[in-house]
Amino acid sequence: MIPDSVTTFILLGFSEYPHLQTPLFLVFLTVYTVTLVGNLGIIVVIRINPKLHTPMYFFLSHLSFLDICYSSVFTPKLLEILIMEDRTISFKGCMVQFFFVCAFVITEMFMLAVMAYDRFVAVCNPLLYTVAMSHTLCALLVAGTYAWGGICSLTLTYSLLELSYCGSNVINHFGCEYSAILSLSCSDPYFSQMTCLVISTFNEACSLLIILASYIFIVVTIVKMPSTGGLQKAFSTCASHLTAITIFHGIILLLYCVPNSRSSWLLVKVATVFFTVMIPMLNPLIYSLRNKDVKDTARKLIHTKLLSHSM
């Protein structure tokens, strides 16, 4: 329930480092701009090149969309509290921010698992790839990840709304992160903590299990390949995805392992910045730099635009 005494929260952000406020603002603004341009660029490139109208790029375009979404939920507020004296956020605004960030992150977690399954089918059953990964199945897989992300986020948000907030309203974070909100509750947080533990453990275990199983079969298939050319092609197909998975799940596991103490809040904030601000910027770089089709289409698009402006 929402008590009358708490209607707003104060976000501390990085206020303990006042001399870093302006440099951090410029860094995060630059990163956010690159994130938007890079991910929108990936989506546009995939849309305009018929060669990229395949299941792999269909999933990649949704990954880019998710990166734009959850970065845009967190980063603008982070930029605001770095330069504005008013660091408040309404209770409802805080819960809405948490809901959308949580939904997009869980959706991306399973989108990466779906992409691992797609790579498994492409490498292990290349002749049946277009049949096995039909347009209908791809659409259902994407819809399922969005639906599951929404259900999990709604459950976690509800568990926070059931708590009472009658003490301090200062959040030692730059956004409405779960443990930061929970630390302000003056009612028993046991149900909320258990809900978060069960959902987080289930989602992490399931997504990693799908990814590990897919890549075990991929490695076995690659080892059995007679030609080095086929091996190199299979590896280049999976390398970008493996890099994205390692960064994404590495940061999540780091956040899980951080002890819940005051001394660890800075590490939590830095890890959350990397997760919500840096990863959405890195994904388009990871997928485009190693992909010849994406790079060629991007070059043609830029060249066409430059020619049209010069005429």
N, C-alpha and C positions, 0 to 999 in steps of 0.2 A: 504493500500500500504506500502511497505517496503522502507523507506527513506535511502539514501546513508549514512546519518550521524550516523545512529544506526545500526551496524551490529553485535554487541555483547552486552550481559547483564552481569552485575557483581552480583553474588549471595552473599548476606551478611551472610546468614545462622545464626550461633550463634557466630559470630565473636566478639560481645560485651562482651563475656565471654571467653577470651583466655585461662584461667586456666582450663576450662572445655572441651577444644577441644579433648585432648587425651582420658579422661574418656568417653566422649560421643561417640567417635569413637569406642572404645572397646565395649561399651554397644550396640550400633546399629549394629555393626558387629556380635555380639553374637545373637542378636534378628533376624537379617536377615538370619543367618545360621540356626537357629532353624525354621524359617519360611519356608525356602527351604526344609529342611529335613522333617519337619512335614507334609507339604502339599504334597510333592512328596510321602511321606510314605502313606498318605491317598489314593492317586491315585493308587499306586502300590497294596495296600491291597485290594481295591475294584476290581481291575482288576484280581487278582489271586484267589479270593474267589467266587465261583459260587453262594453262598448264598447271596452275596451282589450285584448280578446283578438284582437289582430292581430299579424302578423309583426314589425312595428316594436317593439311593446311586449314581445313574446316575447324579442327580442334584448336589449332594455333591461333586462328582469328578470335576464337572465344577466349583463349588464354590472354590475348592482348586486351580484349574488352574488359576482362576481370581485373587486369593490372591497372587499367585506367580508372575503373570504378573504385577499387578499395584504396588506391592512392589518392583519389579525389575526395574521398570521405574524410581522410585523416589530414592530408597535407595542407589544405587551405586554412584549417583551424590552427595548425602548427605555425604557419607563416604569420597568422594574425596575432597570436600571443607573443611572438618574438619581437614585434614592433609596436604593439598597442599596450597601453597601460591596463586596459580592461581585459582581464583574463577569464571572465566568467562564461559559463555555458549553462543554459537552463537544464533542469532535471529531465524534461521531455527530450530536449535536444541531445543530451548526453546518452539517453537510452536509444534514441534513433540512430545516433552515430555508432554506438556499440552494435546494434542489430545489423546494420548494413556491413560494417567491417567484418563482423563474425561470419555473416552469410557469404560474403565474397571470398573470404579466406578459406572456409570449408569447401566451397564450390571449387576454388582453384586447386585445393588439395586433391580432390577426386578427379578434376580435369586432367591433372598430371598423371593420375593412375589410368584414366581412360586412354591417354596418349601412349602410355607404356604398353597397354593391351594392343593398341593400333600398331605399334612398332613390332610387337610379337607376331601379329598376323602377317604383316608385310614381309618380315624376314623369314618366318618359319613356313608360311603358306603363300608365297608370292603369286602363284598361278591362280589361286582362289581369292586373292586379296579384294578385288573389286566386288566379288559376289558376297564374300563374308562380311565386309564392311560396307553394306548397302547404305543408301542415303537415309532410309527409314531407321535403320539401327543407329546410325550416327546421330540423328536427330533425337532419338529416344535416350541415348547415352548422355547427350548434352542436357536435355530436359531433366533427366534424373539427377544429374549433379546439381543443377540449380535448385530443384525441388528439395533435395536432401539438405543442401546448405541453408535454405530458408527454414526448414523444419527444425534443424538443430539450433539455429540462431534464435528462432522464436522461443524455443524451450529455455535456452540460457537467459534470454532477456526477461522472460516471465519469472525465472528464479530470482533475478535481481529486483524486479518490481515487487515481489512478495516481501522483501526485507524493509525494515524501517531505518530511516536516516535522520537521526535526531541530534547527532553530535557535531563533529567538525565537518565542514563542507569543502575542505581543501584537498584536491586530488594531486598527489605527488607524481604527476605524469603530464604529458602534453596532449593526451587524449583520454577518452573514456575506455580504458583497458580494464578487463574483468577483475583482476586481483586488486587494482587500485580502487575501483568502486567498492568492492567487497570489504576492503579494509576500513571504510567509513561507516559501515553498518553498525547499528547498536542493538540489533536483534541476533538470534542464533543463526549463524551462516551455514550450519551443517548440511541442510538440504541443498543449498546452492553449491556448496563445495563438492558434494557427492555427485550432483547433476553434472557439473563441469568435468569432474574426474572421469565419470563413466563415458560421457560424450567424447571428450578429448582422447581418452585411451582407445575407445572403439574406432574412432575416425582415423587416428594415426596408425593403429595396428592394421586396420583393413586396407587403407591406401598403400601402406608400405608392403603388405603381403601381396597385393596385386602387382605392384611394381617389381618386387623381388622375384616372384614367380615368373613374371613375363621375361625378365632379363636373364634368369637362369636358363629358360628354354632358348632364348636368343643366343646366349653364349655357347650352349651345346650345339646349336645349329651352325653357328659361325665356325666353331672348331672343326666340324665335319665338312666344311666347304673345301673342295679340292683346289680352287683357284684363288690366288691372292687378290685378284681384282674384285671378286665377289666379297671377299673378306673386308677389303678396304671400303667398298660401297656400303656394306652392312654396318660397319663401325661408324662411318661418317653420318649415316642416317640416324644413329642412336646417340652419338657423342653430345650433341647440343641438348637433347632431352635429359640425358644423365647429368649434365652440368647444372641445368635448371633444378632438377630434383634434389641434387646434393645441397645446393645453396638453400632452397626452400625448406626442406626437412631438417637440415643442419641447424638453421636458426630456430625452428620450432622446438627441436630437442634441447637446444641450449636454454631456451626460455623455460622449458619444463624442469631442467636440472638446477636452475638458479634458486638458492634458498630464499624463503620468504622473510627477509629481514631488511631493516632500514639501510644497512650498508650495501645491499645489493640493488637498490632502486636505480642507481645510475646505470648499472649494467643492463637492467631491464629496459630502461629508456633508450639506451644506445642500441640494444638488440632490436627493440620495437621500431626505431627509426630505420635501421637497416632493412627490417622486414617489410615495413609499410611504405618506405620512401625509395630505398635503393634497389630492392629486388624488381619492382615494376619497371625501373629504368634498365636494369641489366638484361631482363628477358629478351627484349627485341634485339639487343646487341648480340646476345648469345646465339639466337636463332638466325639472325641475318648474316653475321660475319662468316659462318661456316656453310652458308647455303647459296649455291651458285645461281639458282633460279630466282631467288629473292633479290640478290644483288644485281643481277642483270636487269630485272624488271624495274628496280629502283633507279638504276642508271638511266634507263630509257625514259622513265617518267620525268626525271630531273632534266635530262637533255631536251625533251619535248617542251617542258615548261620554259626553259631558258631560251629556246628558239622562238617560242611564241611571244616572249617578252621583248626579244631583240628586234622582231619585225615591226 
